[in-house]
Amino acid sequence: MSYLLEMDGWKNNIRFSSAHMIFDHDKCGFLHGHTYAIHLKVFGEKDKNGFIIDFSILKSALKKIADQLDHRVLIPEKNDFVTINNNEIEICHEEKKYILPKIDCVILPIKSSTAENLSEYLLENLLSQLTITKNIKKICLGLDEGFGQGAVVEKIVG
């Protein structure tokens, strides 16, 4: 038999508030922020103890990730408009120039901070923290940018 374990980030307080911008987008090209919530679905079979995976392990890992992003500016390091210096981040795009203290930012290994790219980053970050046992078959991670809109990425792991 196959089972589904679900976690709702809004209800479980797995959230973070961050600022970002998506360059070359008419509306999202302005510096703005969201309160994000991370959702998770884990598909698999029960282990000898009757679990797919313990909720507390997932909550702890997801809250750790959310805490690292909370109240920071999300910086896509693979973007051509971003320059990372010793203590500051410089963003130059068209007529805009931002210089931000590095301590206020989180540098992410992505090209842009879309919900799709952020959800993929979050899933890979989560997977790096977990021991994936053979009973876990697939993990879906969703990231909402406020209520009612977000992106979901899934990965077959077993």
C-alpha positions as CSV (number, residue, x, y, z in Angstrom):
1,M,0.0,0.0,0.0
2,S,1.1,3.6,-0.6
3,Y,0.5,6.4,1.8
4,L,0.6,10.2,1.8
5,L,1.9,12.4,4.6
6,E,1.0,16.1,4.3
7,M,2.1,19.2,6.1
8,D,0.5,22.6,5.7
9,G,3.0,25.5,6.2
10,W,0.3,28.0,7.1
11,K,-1.2,25.8,9.8
12,N,2.2,24.5,11.1
13,N,3.9,27.9,11.1
14,I,6.5,26.9,8.6
15,R,6.7,30.4,7.1
16,F,9.1,33.2,6.4
17,S,8.9,36.8,5.2
18,S,11.4,37.9,2.7
19,A,12.1,40.6,0.0
20,H,13.1,39.9,-3.5
21,M,12.8,41.1,-7.1
22,I,12.5,39.4,-10.4
23,F,14.5,41.3,-12.9
24,D,13.0,42.1,-16.4
25,H,9.4,41.5,-15.1
26,D,7.1,44.5,-15.3
27,K,5.5,44.2,-11.9
28,C,7.9,41.9,-10.0
29,G,11.0,43.8,-11.1
30,F,10.4,46.2,-8.1
31,L,11.8,45.3,-4.8
32,H,8.9,43.8,-2.8
33,G,8.2,41.1,-0.3
34,H,6.0,38.1,0.6
35,T,5.1,36.0,3.5
36,Y,5.8,32.6,2.2
37,A,4.6,29.2,3.5
38,I,6.2,25.9,2.8
39,H,4.0,22.8,2.3
40,L,5.1,19.2,2.0
41,K,3.7,16.0,0.7
42,V,5.7,12.7,1.2
43,F,4.5,9.6,-0.6
44,G,5.6,6.2,0.5
45,E,5.1,3.0,2.4
46,K,5.0,2.6,6.2
47,D,8.2,1.4,7.9
48,K,8.3,-1.2,10.7
49,N,7.0,1.4,13.2
50,G,4.1,2.5,11.0
51,F,5.6,5.7,9.7
52,I,6.6,7.0,6.3
53,I,8.7,9.5,8.1
54,D,8.3,11.2,11.5
55,F,6.5,14.6,11.3
56,S,8.9,16.1,13.9
57,I,11.9,15.4,11.7
58,L,10.2,17.2,8.8
59,K,9.0,20.1,10.8
60,S,12.4,20.7,12.4
61,A,14.2,20.6,9.0
62,L,11.6,22.9,7.3
63,K,11.6,25.4,10.2
64,K,15.4,25.5,10.1
65,I,15.3,26.4,6.4
66,A,12.5,28.9,6.9
67,D,14.4,30.6,9.7
68,Q,17.5,31.0,7.5
69,L,15.4,33.0,4.9
70,D,13.2,34.9,7.3
71,H,13.5,38.7,7.2
72,R,16.2,38.7,4.5
73,V,16.5,39.8,0.9
74,L,16.7,36.8,-1.4
75,I,19.6,37.2,-3.8
76,P,19.9,34.9,-6.8
77,E,23.7,34.5,-7.2
78,K,23.5,33.1,-10.7
79,N,21.9,36.3,-12.1
80,D,24.0,38.6,-14.3
81,F,22.7,41.7,-12.5
82,V,24.0,40.6,-9.1
83,T,27.6,41.2,-7.9
84,I,28.6,39.8,-4.6
85,N,31.5,41.6,-2.8
86,N,33.0,41.0,0.6
87,N,30.4,42.7,2.8
88,E,27.8,43.9,0.3
89,I,25.6,42.8,-2.6
90,E,25.3,45.1,-5.6
91,I,22.4,44.8,-8.0
92,C,22.4,46.9,-11.2
93,H,19.6,46.6,-13.6
94,E,18.6,49.2,-16.1
95,E,18.4,52.6,-14.2
96,K,18.3,50.9,-10.8
97,K,21.2,50.3,-8.5
98,Y,20.9,48.7,-5.1
99,I,23.7,48.2,-2.6
100,L,22.7,45.9,0.3
101,P,24.7,44.8,3.3
102,K,25.5,41.1,2.9
103,I,24.2,40.4,6.4
104,D,20.7,41.4,5.3
105,C,20.7,38.9,2.4
106,V,20.6,35.2,1.7
107,I,22.6,34.3,-1.4
108,L,20.8,31.4,-3.2
109,P,22.3,29.2,-5.9
110,I,19.5,30.1,-8.4
111,K,19.1,32.4,-11.4
112,S,16.0,34.2,-10.2
113,S,13.8,34.1,-7.1
114,T,10.6,32.9,-8.7
115,A,8.4,30.7,-6.6
116,E,9.3,27.8,-9.0
117,N,13.1,28.3,-8.4
118,L,12.7,28.9,-4.7
119,S,10.6,25.7,-4.3
120,E,13.3,23.7,-6.1
121,Y,16.0,25.2,-3.9
122,L,13.9,24.4,-0.7
123,L,13.4,20.8,-1.8
124,E,17.0,20.2,-2.4
125,N,17.9,21.9,0.8
126,L,15.4,19.7,2.7
127,L,16.7,16.5,1.0
128,S,20.3,17.4,2.0
129,Q,19.2,17.4,5.7
130,L,17.1,14.1,5.6
131,T,18.0,10.5,5.5
132,I,15.8,9.2,2.8
133,T,14.9,5.6,3.5
134,K,13.8,3.1,0.9
135,N,10.1,3.4,1.9
136,I,9.9,7.0,0.8
137,K,9.0,7.2,-2.9
138,K,8.3,10.8,-3.8
139,I,8.4,14.2,-2.1
140,C,6.5,17.3,-3.3
141,L,7.3,20.7,-1.8
142,G,5.1,23.7,-2.3
143,L,5.9,27.3,-1.7
144,D,3.1,29.8,-1.4
145,E,3.7,33.6,-2.0
146,G,0.8,34.5,0.2
147,F,-2.6,32.7,0.3
148,G,-3.7,31.0,-2.8
149,Q,-0.7,31.2,-5.1
150,G,2.4,29.3,-5.2
151,A,4.5,26.7,-6.9
152,V,5.0,23.0,-6.3
153,V,8.0,20.8,-7.3
154,E,8.2,17.1,-6.9
155,K,11.0,14.6,-6.9
156,I,11.0,10.8,-7.1
157,V,13.4,9.7,-4.4
158,G,12.9,5.9,-4.1
